[in-house]
């Protein structure tokens, strides 16, 4: 598990809510000793950028299906189900890294 995980962090405009989520993800991955590169994008860019990423975390509903695992992270904004969301993101990250 030495490789860096590439995670797209998306919201509608690629500015406000994704910035909040970026900070939470940075802390979460650091606490779990997972090296990560977080890339902030607009959700409309996700389909075109997925080939260069391992995972997508979005604050908006997913407009399409993706070839990479995608997690909707509204819980980071509402505070509802945050622990479950943390676990889902870390479990997904570990599954990706364990496949290699």
Helices and strands as residue ranges (DSSP letters): E 5-11, H 16-31, E 36-42, G 43-45, H 46-49, G 50-52, E 55-58, E 69-72, H 75-78, H 82-98
